[in-house]
Amino acid sequence: MLTGSCLCGQVAYAVRNAPATGTACHCGQCRRQSGHLWASADVPDSDFSLTRDDGLKWFAASPMAKRGFCAHCGSFLFWKENGSDSISFSLGSIDSPTGLRLAEHIFTAHQGDYYDLNDDLPKRED
């Protein structure tokens, strides 16, 4: 089981049957919300539980999805597609050790011009 939280601890969660890999997203929304790329993993809703949600707020970032963050400290924690039965959680918010590895980069056509992708992971432009 993985556990994680925001910076101030007002939002915390647990993940059962954690995936082995995650994804680094370089889209403009993730970069603006996180301040850089956003690394996350996706799990079925049935494997995810909030253990504390005092500061949890959701922002409808687009017509297709919402982003969960802590209203107290500003940590960007979750991404949820409308109508989906899964949720993405921030790899940076997991209590170490995570045991996870990045598997790919997505939306690389939108990556910032201030960094390079020099690893051997697959890179998808969309």
Secondary structure, 3 states (H helix, E strand, C coil): CEEEECCCCCEEEEECCCCCEEEEECCHHHHHHHCCCEEEEEEEHHHEEEEEECCEEEEEEECCEEEEEECCCCCEEEEEECCCCEEEEEHHHECCCCCCEEEEEECHHHCCCCCCCCCCCCECCC
